[in-house]
Protein backbone atom coordinates (compact mmCIF):
# COMPACT_ATOMS: atom_id res chain seq x y z
CA UNK A 1 0.00 0.00 0.00
CA UNK A 2 1.13 3.56 -0.67
CA UNK A 3 -0.19 7.09 -0.32
CA UNK A 4 1.27 8.73 -3.44
CA UNK A 5 2.54 7.80 -6.90
CA UNK A 6 4.99 9.62 -9.14
CA UNK A 7 7.34 9.03 -12.01
CA UNK A 8 10.38 10.36 -10.14
CA UNK A 9 11.11 10.70 -6.43
CA UNK A 10 14.09 12.92 -5.66
CA UNK A 11 15.73 12.55 -2.25
CA UNK A 12 17.45 15.81 -1.30
CA UNK A 13 16.53 19.39 -2.17
CA UNK A 14 19.94 21.00 -2.52
CA UNK A 15 21.19 22.11 -5.92
CA UNK A 16 21.62 18.58 -7.29
CA UNK A 17 18.17 17.45 -6.17
CA UNK A 18 16.30 20.59 -7.16
CA UNK A 19 18.03 20.63 -10.56
CA UNK A 20 17.03 16.99 -11.12
CA UNK A 21 13.43 17.77 -10.12
CA UNK A 22 13.21 20.74 -12.50
CA UNK A 23 14.84 18.83 -15.35
CA UNK A 24 12.51 15.83 -15.02
CA UNK A 25 9.34 17.87 -14.64
CA UNK A 26 10.25 19.87 -17.75
CA UNK A 27 10.46 16.53 -19.56
CA UNK A 28 6.84 15.97 -18.59
CA UNK A 29 7.40 13.61 -15.64
CA UNK A 30 5.56 13.81 -12.33
CA UNK A 31 8.07 14.53 -9.56
CA UNK A 32 8.05 14.52 -5.76
CA UNK A 33 11.06 15.94 -3.93
CA UNK A 34 11.88 15.18 -0.30
CA UNK A 35 13.93 17.71 1.69
CA UNK A 36 13.88 17.87 5.48
CA UNK A 37 16.36 20.74 5.98
CA UNK A 38 15.64 24.42 6.32
CA UNK A 39 17.57 25.75 3.34
CA UNK A 40 17.15 29.42 4.34
CA UNK A 41 20.67 29.76 5.67
CA UNK A 42 24.20 30.33 4.38
CA UNK A 43 25.98 26.96 4.18
CA UNK A 44 29.11 28.81 3.08
CA UNK A 45 29.69 26.68 0.03
CA UNK A 46 30.43 27.58 -3.58
CA UNK A 47 28.78 30.64 -5.11
CA UNK A 48 30.11 30.43 -8.68
CA UNK A 49 28.26 28.95 -11.64
CA UNK A 50 30.80 28.20 -14.37
CA UNK A 51 30.10 28.55 -18.08
CA UNK A 52 28.99 24.96 -18.85
CA UNK A 53 26.55 25.08 -15.93
CA UNK A 54 25.21 28.47 -16.99
CA UNK A 55 24.35 26.93 -20.37
CA UNK A 56 22.44 24.12 -18.64
CA UNK A 57 20.58 26.55 -16.36
CA UNK A 58 19.69 28.84 -19.26
CA UNK A 59 18.74 26.26 -21.89
CA UNK A 60 17.50 23.18 -20.03
CA UNK A 61 16.34 24.33 -16.61
CA UNK A 62 15.12 27.82 -17.52
CA UNK A 63 16.19 29.23 -14.13
CA UNK A 64 18.64 31.96 -15.14
CA UNK A 65 15.99 34.75 -15.05
CA UNK A 66 15.03 33.69 -11.51
CA UNK A 67 18.68 33.75 -10.45
CA UNK A 68 19.05 37.26 -11.88
CA UNK A 69 15.90 38.42 -10.07
CA UNK A 70 17.37 37.10 -6.81
CA UNK A 71 20.51 39.21 -7.35
CA UNK A 72 22.89 36.98 -9.31
CA UNK A 73 25.65 38.88 -11.10
CA UNK A 74 28.51 38.20 -13.47
CA UNK A 75 31.91 37.06 -12.21
CA UNK A 76 34.29 39.14 -14.33
CA UNK A 77 37.83 38.07 -13.56
CA UNK A 78 40.51 36.88 -11.20
CA UNK A 79 43.80 38.45 -10.11
CA UNK A 80 46.85 36.57 -8.82
CA UNK A 81 49.50 38.08 -6.59
CA UNK A 82 52.61 36.65 -4.99
CA UNK A 83 53.36 37.99 -1.52
CA UNK A 84 57.06 38.37 -2.45
CA UNK A 85 56.32 40.42 -5.55
CA UNK A 86 57.44 37.76 -8.05
CA UNK A 87 54.08 37.67 -9.79
CA UNK A 88 51.15 40.00 -10.43
CA UNK A 89 48.74 38.84 -13.11
CA UNK A 90 45.09 38.86 -14.09
CA UNK A 91 42.93 36.38 -15.92
CA UNK A 92 39.60 36.67 -17.69
CA UNK A 93 37.17 33.81 -17.28
CA UNK A 94 34.42 32.32 -19.37
CA UNK A 95 30.86 33.42 -18.65
CA UNK A 96 30.23 32.76 -14.98
CA UNK A 97 27.58 33.93 -12.54
CA UNK A 98 27.62 34.56 -8.80
CA UNK A 99 24.95 34.12 -6.16
CA UNK A 100 25.22 33.30 -2.48
CA UNK A 101 24.85 29.53 -2.19
CA UNK A 102 21.86 29.65 0.15
CA UNK A 103 20.03 32.01 -2.19
CA UNK A 104 20.92 29.76 -5.12
CA UNK A 105 19.43 26.72 -3.36
CA UNK A 106 16.22 28.61 -2.64
CA UNK A 107 15.92 29.75 -6.27
CA UNK A 108 16.31 26.18 -7.51
CA UNK A 109 13.78 24.85 -5.01
CA UNK A 110 11.26 27.61 -5.73
CA UNK A 111 11.79 27.05 -9.44
CA UNK A 112 11.04 23.37 -8.94
CA UNK A 113 7.77 24.15 -7.14
CA UNK A 114 6.79 26.69 -9.80
CA UNK A 115 7.40 24.06 -12.48
CA UNK A 116 5.03 21.63 -10.75
CA UNK A 117 7.28 19.58 -8.47
CA UNK A 118 5.62 18.48 -5.23
CA UNK A 119 8.02 19.33 -2.41
CA UNK A 120 7.68 17.26 0.75
CA UNK A 121 9.35 18.79 3.85
CA UNK A 122 10.27 15.40 5.23
CA UNK A 123 13.06 12.83 5.21
CA UNK A 124 13.06 9.36 3.71
CA UNK A 125 13.65 6.77 6.41
CA UNK A 126 13.43 3.63 4.33
CA UNK A 127 13.76 2.61 0.69
CA UNK A 128 12.59 -0.70 -0.69
CA UNK A 129 11.83 -2.11 -4.13
CA UNK A 130 8.20 -2.02 -5.21
CA UNK A 131 7.05 -5.50 -6.10
CA UNK A 132 4.13 -4.15 -8.11
CA UNK A 133 3.75 -3.69 -11.84
CA UNK A 134 5.62 -0.36 -11.83
CA UNK A 135 8.89 -2.01 -10.87
CA UNK A 136 10.15 1.04 -9.02
CA UNK A 137 10.62 1.93 -5.35
CA UNK A 138 8.63 2.57 -2.20
CA UNK A 139 9.85 5.54 -0.13
CA UNK A 140 8.76 5.62 3.50
CA UNK A 141 8.97 8.78 5.61
CA UNK A 142 7.38 7.17 8.65
CA UNK A 143 4.20 9.16 7.94
CA UNK A 144 3.50 8.25 4.34
CA UNK A 145 4.69 5.96 1.56
CA UNK A 146 5.35 7.09 -2.00
CA UNK A 147 5.61 4.78 -4.97
CA UNK A 148 8.07 6.01 -7.62
CA UNK A 149 9.09 4.52 -10.94
CA UNK A 150 12.58 6.06 -10.52
CA UNK A 151 14.50 7.25 -7.45
CA UNK A 152 17.13 9.97 -7.72
CA UNK A 153 19.51 10.07 -4.77
CA UNK A 154 20.71 13.63 -4.29
CA UNK A 155 21.09 13.05 -0.57
CA UNK A 156 24.71 13.98 0.02
CA UNK A 157 27.88 12.21 0.99
CA UNK A 158 26.11 9.97 3.53
CA UNK A 159 23.51 9.06 0.90
CA UNK A 160 20.77 6.68 2.03
CA UNK A 161 20.12 5.94 -1.64
CA UNK A 162 23.70 4.88 -2.29
CA UNK A 163 23.72 2.69 0.82
CA UNK A 164 20.37 1.13 -0.14
CA UNK A 165 21.85 0.26 -3.53
CA UNK A 166 24.96 -1.15 -1.81
CA UNK A 167 27.27 1.03 -3.92
CA UNK A 168 30.76 1.51 -2.50
CA UNK A 169 32.77 4.72 -2.48
CA UNK A 170 36.06 4.56 -4.36
CA UNK A 171 38.88 7.04 -5.02
CA UNK A 172 39.00 7.98 -1.34
CA UNK A 173 41.52 10.71 -0.54
CA UNK A 174 41.91 12.64 2.71
CA UNK A 175 43.47 16.09 2.35
CA UNK A 176 46.03 17.48 4.75
CA UNK A 177 45.23 21.07 3.81
CA UNK A 178 41.75 22.06 4.90
CA UNK A 179 39.84 25.23 4.11
CA UNK A 180 38.62 27.97 6.47
CA UNK A 181 35.90 30.27 5.08
CA UNK A 182 35.16 33.73 6.49
CA UNK A 183 33.32 36.84 5.27
CA UNK A 184 34.19 40.49 4.75
CA UNK A 185 32.87 43.54 2.92
CA UNK A 186 34.84 43.97 -0.29
CA UNK A 187 38.03 46.00 0.36
CA UNK A 188 38.47 49.26 -1.58
CA UNK A 189 41.32 47.83 -3.72
CA UNK A 190 39.27 44.93 -5.12
CA UNK A 191 36.43 45.13 -7.66
CA UNK A 192 33.16 43.65 -6.33
CA UNK A 193 32.81 41.30 -9.32
CA UNK A 194 36.40 40.03 -9.30
CA UNK A 195 38.34 37.51 -7.27
CA UNK A 196 41.87 37.77 -5.88
CA UNK A 197 44.41 35.06 -5.05
CA UNK A 198 47.41 35.60 -2.77
CA UNK A 199 50.21 33.04 -3.04
CA UNK A 200 52.01 32.60 0.27
CA UNK A 201 54.17 29.91 1.95
CA UNK A 202 51.74 29.84 4.89
CA UNK A 203 48.86 28.97 2.56
CA UNK A 204 46.89 30.49 -0.28
CA UNK A 205 44.32 33.19 0.45
CA UNK A 206 41.41 33.62 -1.93
CA UNK A 207 39.02 36.57 -1.97
CA UNK A 208 35.94 35.34 -3.83
CA UNK A 209 32.99 37.60 -4.65
CA UNK A 210 29.53 36.71 -3.43
CA UNK A 211 26.18 38.41 -3.06
CA UNK A 212 24.86 40.80 -2.01
CA UNK A 213 27.23 42.85 -4.14
CA UNK A 214 30.01 44.35 -2.09
CA UNK A 215 30.89 41.22 -0.12
CA UNK A 216 33.62 38.62 -0.53
CA UNK A 217 34.24 35.26 1.02
CA UNK A 218 37.73 35.05 2.54
CA UNK A 219 38.98 31.52 1.92
CA UNK A 220 42.15 30.26 3.61
CA UNK A 221 44.16 27.10 3.02
CA UNK A 222 45.42 25.86 6.41
CA UNK A 223 47.09 22.77 7.79
CA UNK A 224 44.61 20.15 8.87
CA UNK A 225 45.97 20.07 12.42
CA UNK A 226 45.70 23.88 12.71
CA UNK A 227 42.12 24.28 11.50
CA UNK A 228 40.55 24.36 14.96
CA UNK A 229 43.09 26.98 16.08
CA UNK A 230 42.06 29.24 13.22
CA UNK A 231 38.37 28.96 14.05
CA UNK A 232 39.06 29.60 17.75
CA UNK A 233 40.56 33.03 16.98
CA UNK A 234 38.53 36.20 17.24
CA UNK A 235 37.90 38.31 14.13
CA UNK A 236 40.54 40.77 15.39
CA UNK A 237 43.14 38.03 15.83
CA UNK A 238 42.35 36.62 12.40
CA UNK A 239 42.70 40.05 10.82
CA UNK A 240 46.07 40.64 12.47
CA UNK A 241 47.37 37.26 11.31
CA UNK A 242 46.24 37.83 7.72
CA UNK A 243 47.59 41.39 7.65
CA UNK A 244 51.07 39.96 8.15
CA UNK A 245 50.70 38.18 4.81
CA UNK A 246 49.65 41.22 2.76
CA UNK A 247 49.06 44.87 3.74
CA UNK A 248 45.80 45.03 1.76
CA UNK A 249 44.28 42.45 4.09
CA UNK A 250 44.38 44.97 6.95
CA UNK A 251 41.28 46.50 5.43
CA UNK A 252 39.17 43.37 5.88
CA UNK A 253 36.26 43.52 8.31
CA UNK A 254 36.15 39.80 9.01
CA UNK A 255 32.93 38.17 10.09
CA UNK A 256 32.81 34.61 11.44
CA UNK A 257 29.03 34.61 11.67
CA UNK A 258 26.70 33.45 8.92
CA UNK A 259 28.05 29.96 8.44
CA UNK A 260 31.82 30.47 8.54
CA UNK A 261 33.41 27.12 9.12
CA UNK A 262 36.14 24.63 8.30
CA UNK A 263 35.88 22.37 5.28
CA UNK A 264 36.92 18.89 6.35
CA UNK A 265 37.87 17.79 2.87
CA UNK A 266 37.69 14.36 1.35
CA UNK A 267 37.59 13.32 -2.30
CA UNK A 268 35.30 10.40 -3.14
CA UNK A 269 33.82 8.83 -6.24
CA UNK A 270 31.17 6.10 -6.19
CA UNK A 271 31.83 2.75 -7.82
CA UNK A 272 28.59 3.09 -9.79
CA UNK A 273 26.19 5.93 -10.61
CA UNK A 274 23.04 3.82 -10.61
CA UNK A 275 21.15 0.70 -9.63
CA UNK A 276 17.78 -0.79 -10.60
CA UNK A 277 15.47 2.15 -11.37
CA UNK A 278 17.68 4.45 -9.28
CA UNK A 279 20.48 6.94 -9.90
CA UNK A 280 22.87 9.08 -7.87
CA UNK A 281 23.78 12.70 -8.44
CA UNK A 282 25.83 15.40 -6.73
CA UNK A 283 27.66 14.65 -3.48
CA UNK A 284 25.95 11.26 -3.28
CA UNK A 285 28.14 10.11 -6.17
CA UNK A 286 31.23 12.36 -5.87
CA UNK A 287 32.85 14.84 -3.51
CA UNK A 288 35.82 17.01 -4.33
CA UNK A 289 38.26 19.54 -2.98
CA UNK A 290 36.43 22.91 -2.99
CA UNK A 291 39.09 24.64 -5.13
CA UNK A 292 37.25 26.46 -7.89
CA UNK A 293 33.74 25.63 -6.72
CA UNK A 294 33.64 22.54 -8.92
CA UNK A 295 31.27 20.38 -6.87
CA UNK A 296 28.05 22.34 -7.28
CA UNK A 297 28.68 22.70 -11.02
CA UNK A 298 29.12 19.03 -11.83
CA UNK A 299 26.17 18.22 -9.54
CA UNK A 300 23.82 20.40 -11.59
CA UNK A 301 25.24 19.01 -14.83
CA UNK A 302 24.77 15.43 -13.57
CA UNK A 303 21.11 16.05 -12.80
CA UNK A 304 20.33 17.69 -16.12
CA UNK A 305 21.97 14.90 -18.11
CA UNK A 306 20.20 12.23 -16.06
CA UNK A 307 16.79 13.74 -16.82
CA UNK A 308 17.66 14.22 -20.49
CA UNK A 309 18.47 10.52 -20.86
CA UNK A 310 15.96 8.82 -18.55
CA UNK A 311 13.00 11.21 -18.88
CA UNK A 312 11.98 9.98 -22.35
CA UNK A 313 12.11 6.36 -21.14
CA UNK A 314 9.79 7.16 -18.24
CA UNK A 315 7.31 8.77 -20.64
CA UNK A 316 7.30 5.79 -23.00
CA UNK A 317 4.62 3.38 -21.82
CA UNK A 318 6.14 0.67 -23.99
CA UNK A 319 9.68 1.08 -22.63
CA UNK A 320 11.31 -2.15 -21.51
CA UNK A 321 13.40 -2.61 -18.40
CA UNK A 322 16.40 -2.83 -20.71
CA UNK A 323 15.62 0.70 -21.91
CA UNK A 324 15.94 1.94 -18.31
CA UNK A 325 19.20 0.06 -17.83
CA UNK A 326 20.60 1.41 -21.10
CA UNK A 327 19.68 5.01 -20.23
CA UNK A 328 21.26 4.77 -16.77
CA UNK A 329 24.35 3.12 -18.26
CA UNK A 330 24.68 5.96 -20.77
CA UNK A 331 24.30 8.50 -17.95
CA UNK A 332 27.36 7.08 -16.22
CA UNK A 333 29.28 6.62 -19.47
CA UNK A 334 28.89 10.35 -20.21
CA UNK A 335 29.25 11.84 -16.75
CA UNK A 336 31.98 9.71 -15.12
CA UNK A 337 34.83 10.81 -17.45
CA UNK A 338 33.79 14.46 -17.12
CA UNK A 339 33.54 14.25 -13.35
CA UNK A 340 36.80 12.33 -13.04
CA UNK A 341 38.62 15.03 -15.00
CA UNK A 342 37.01 17.78 -12.95
CA UNK A 343 37.90 16.12 -9.65
CA UNK A 344 41.47 15.83 -10.90
CA UNK A 345 41.60 19.55 -11.76
CA UNK A 346 40.40 20.40 -8.25
CA UNK A 347 42.98 18.01 -6.84
CA UNK A 348 45.76 19.69 -8.83
CA UNK A 349 44.62 23.06 -7.47
CA UNK A 350 44.73 21.68 -3.94
CA UNK A 351 48.33 20.51 -4.35
CA UNK A 352 49.57 24.05 -4.98
CA UNK A 353 47.30 25.76 -2.45
CA UNK A 354 48.49 24.22 0.77
CA UNK A 355 50.84 25.70 3.36
CA UNK A 356 54.49 24.89 2.81
CA UNK A 357 57.44 26.26 0.86
CA UNK A 358 57.25 23.51 -1.76
CA UNK A 359 53.56 24.10 -2.51
CA UNK A 360 54.17 27.83 -2.63
CA UNK A 361 57.01 27.55 -5.15
CA UNK A 362 54.92 25.24 -7.34
CA UNK A 363 52.06 27.73 -7.18
CA UNK A 364 54.30 30.59 -8.31
CA UNK A 365 55.53 28.48 -11.25
CA UNK A 366 51.98 27.36 -12.11
CA UNK A 367 50.44 30.82 -12.10
CA UNK A 368 53.52 32.27 -13.77
CA UNK A 369 52.92 29.97 -16.72
CA UNK A 370 49.26 30.89 -16.75
CA UNK A 371 50.22 34.58 -16.90
CA UNK A 372 52.56 34.16 -19.89
CA UNK A 373 50.82 31.50 -21.99
CA UNK A 374 47.11 32.17 -22.68
CA UNK A 375 46.71 29.01 -24.80
CA UNK A 376 47.93 26.89 -21.89
CA UNK A 377 45.32 28.53 -19.65
CA UNK A 378 42.51 27.67 -22.04
CA UNK A 379 43.66 24.06 -22.31
CA UNK A 380 43.78 23.84 -18.52
CA UNK A 381 40.36 25.47 -18.20
CA UNK A 382 38.78 22.92 -20.56
CA UNK A 383 38.03 20.65 -17.58
CA UNK A 384 37.31 23.46 -15.12
CA UNK A 385 33.72 23.60 -13.93
CA UNK A 386 32.85 20.38 -15.71
CA UNK A 387 31.15 20.06 -19.08
CA UNK A 388 27.51 19.67 -19.99
CA UNK A 389 28.18 16.58 -22.13
N, C-alpha and C positions, 0 to 999 in steps of 0.2 A: 504494500500500500504506500502511496505517496500523496503529498499535498499539492505539488506543482509539477509541471512538465515544461521543458524548454529544449531547444536545439543545443545550446551551449551554456554551461555553467562555468563561470570564471571565479576562481578562488584567489582573492587579493585585489584590492582596489587602488594600488599605487600606479605608477605610470605604465608598467608592463600590463597589469590587469585591465586598467581602464582603456588603454590603447587596443588591447585584444577585444574588449567588449564593443567599442566603437566600430572597429574594423569588421567584426562579424555581423553586427546589426546593420551596417551599411551594405553588407552582402545580401541582406534579407532574412537573416537568421533571428530566431527569438533567443534572447540572452538574459540570464540572471547573473548578477555579480554579487559576491559575498565579501564584505569588508567590515571588520569589527572595530578598527581603529578610528579615532578622531583625527582626521587628516589636517585639521585647521591648526597647524603648528609649523615651526620651521625645523625640519629634520637636519638642516645644515649639510645637505648633500649637493650634488652637482646642479648648476643653474644654466648650463650652456647646452643649447641644441645645435649640433653641428650640421653642416650642409646636407648630407644624405638624409638625416632625420627630418630636417626642415622640408625636404621634398616629399617625404612620406606624410608629414602632418598637413601639408598644403594640398597634396593631390589625392591621397587615399583616405585620410581621416577627416579632412575639412575643418580642422580646429585652429588654424593659424589666425583667422579673424578674432576668435575668442581669446587667444593668447595676447593679441595686440590690445584688445579692449581691456584686459586685465593689467596692462602696463608693460608687456614684453617689448624689448628694444633690441637694436642690432649691436652685436659685438664687433667692433671695428678693427682691432689690432692688438698686438702684444709687443712689449718692449723687453729686452734682455739687458741686464747690467751686471758686470763683475765687480765685486766689492773693491778689488785691487786696481781697477781702472784698465784692465787688459781688454775689455770688451764692452761696447755699447752699441746695440743694434736694435732694429725694429723689424717686425714681420707683419705683413697683411695676412688675413685669413679668408678662407672661403665663406660664403654667406652663413652666418651663425646668429642665433637669437639668444637673448638672456631673459630669464624670469626666475625669481626666487622659487626654489624647489617646491615649497609648500603651496605657493600660489599655482604653480604648474600642475601639481597633483589635483588641486581643486578644479581647475579648468578642465582637465581630462575627465574627471568624474562627473562634473556638471554636463559636459558635452555628451558623455555616455547616457545620462538620464534624458537629456533633451532629444537624443536620437532614438529613444525608446527602450533603453536597457532598464530592467528592473533591478534596483540596487537594494540589497538586503543588508541592514546593519547588524550582521551576526557573523559568527565564526563557524566553520565546518569542523565538526568533532569526529566524524567518521565517514569514510568513503568505502563503498562496496559495489561490486559489479551488479548490474541489473539483469536478472535472469529472464526478463520479459522479452517481448518481440523487438523492442528498440535496441537491445544489445549495448546499452550505454552504462551509466553509473547512477547510483543512489547516493545523494549527499544529505547527511543528517546533521542538523544543528543542535539537536536535543529538544527543539521545539517543533520542527517541521522537517519533512523529507522532500527533496526535489529530485525528480528523475530527469537526467540530461543525456542526450545522445553523444555529447562530447564534453569532456572536462578539460579546462585549461588551468594548469597550476602556475599562478603568478604569485605564489605565497612565500617568496623569500628564501633565504639561504637554509632555513630549517624546514623547508617545504614538506607539508603533510602529503601533498600529491606525489612528490618524488619518493618519499618513504613508502607510500601505499603501493607504488609501482615497483618497489624494490630496486631502484636505480641507484648505483653507487656514485660517489663523487670521485673524480680522478684529477690529475694535474694539481694536486694539493701543494701549496707553497706558502709558508709563513714568512712574512717580511720582518726584517730587523729594524727598518726605519718606518715609524708610524707617522701619522699626520695629526696635527693639532689645528683646529679651525676656530678662528675668532672673527669679530666684526669691527668695522670702523667706518665712519664717514670718509668719503674719498678725500685724500690729501690734495692740497692746492696744486701740486706739481704733476698730478696724474689726471688724464682725461677720464670722465665718468664712464665712457664706453670702451675703455682700453684696459688691458691687463699689463702687469709688470712682474718680471722675474728677477730676483737677486740671487746671483751665484755666490756661495760662501762656504768655506770649509766646515762651518758649524751646522750647515744644512741650508737647503734652498728655501727662500721665502717667495711666495707668490701673492700678488695682490690681484684678485679676480673680481670683476664688476658683478654686481647683482642688482636687484630692484628692491625698494624704489630707487630711482636714479639718484646718484650721489652717495652710494654706499658700496663698499668693497668687502669681500671676505678676505681675511688675512690667514693664509694657509702656510703652515710651518712643517718642514720635515725634521723630525727629532728621532733620537735613538729610542728604541723600544723601551729600554729600562729607565729612561728619563721622562717618559710621557706623563706619568702621574705628577712628577715634580713641576712640570710646566703648568698643568691644570690647577695645581695647588697655589700658584702665584696669584697675587692681586693684579688688577689691570695696570696699576702703576709699576709694579715690579716687572711685568711683561714688557711694558713700554720701554723701561730703562734697559732691559736686556737686548731688545731689538734695536734700540737706538745706537748701541755699540757696533752693530753690524753696518748701519748706513745712516747718515745724518738725516735723510729725508723721513725716516721712520719715527723721528721724534715728534712729528706732527700727528701721528695716529692718535685717535681717541678710542682706544680698545674697549670692546664690550664683550664680556664673557656670557652675558645673558642671551636668551633667544636661541638656545640649542647648541651653543659652542661645546665642542667635545673632542675626544680623541678617536680617530679611526683606528680600530684594531684590525689590521689588514691581513687578508688571506686571499690568495687566488685559488679558485676551484673551477672545475669544468665537469659536468655530469657525463657519465659513460654513455648515456642515451638521452635523446630529446623527447622521447615519446614511449607510450605503451599502448595497450588496447584501448582505442577510443579516448585517448588522453594525450596531452602534450604539455611540455614545460616551457616557460618563457621567463626572461629576466633573471633575477638573482636565484631563482629556483634551479636554473640550469647552468649559470656561470656567475662568478664574482671576480672582480679585478681590482688591481691597485687603482686608487682614485685619480691618478695623474691624467689630466686632460678631460675629466668628466666623461669617460668612455662608457661606463656601465649603463647609465640611463639611456644613452643613444642606441646601443645595440639591443637593449630591452624593447624599446619602442619598435625598432626595425624587426626584431623577432616576431612580435605580436602581429604586425601588419602582414608579414609574409605568411605566417600561419593561417590567418583568415583568408588571404588571397588563394591559398592552395586548398584548404579544407572546406571553406565556405560553399563552393559549388557542389562538392560531394554531399554535404548535408542537405542541400536543396534538391538533390536528384533522388526522387523516390525510388528509382530503380538501381541506385548505386549499390554495388556489392561490398562485402567486407574488405575484399581485396582493394577496392578503390580507396577506402579509408587508409589502409595500410600503405598503399602507394603514395598517397598525398602526404602522410606523416613522414614517410621515408624521404620524400623529396624535400620536405621542410628542413630536415636535418642535413641533407646533402648540400643544400644551398647555404644554410646559416652557419654550420659548424666551421667551415674554412674561414669565413668572414670573421666570426667571433674569435677563432683561434689567433688569427693575424692581429686583431685588435687587442686582445689580451697581451700578446707579445709586445706590441708597441707600448702599451702602458707599463709593462714590465721593464722594457728598455729605459723608459723615462724614470722609473723608480731607481734604477741602478746608478743614475747620475744625479739623483736628487738628495741622496742621503748624506748625513754628516760624515766627515772624514776627508782628509787631504786627497786621497786617491779619487774618490767620487767627484770632488770639486774640480780636480785637474781634468778629468774626463768630461765634465760638464762644460768647462771652458773650451776644450777642443771641439766638442759636439756643436755647441752654439756658435763657435767661431766659423765652423764649416757652413752652418746654416746661413750665417751672415754674408758669406762670400760666394756661395754657390746656389742661386735660386732654383736651378733645375733639381739639385739634390733635395732641397726642401720639399718640392712638389712630389718627388718620388716617395719621400718619407711620409708625407701627409696622405698618400693614397690609401693607407690603412688606418688613418686617424679618424675616429668618430664612426667607424664601421662603414658599411655600404648597404644600400637598400636591396641589392640582389647580386 
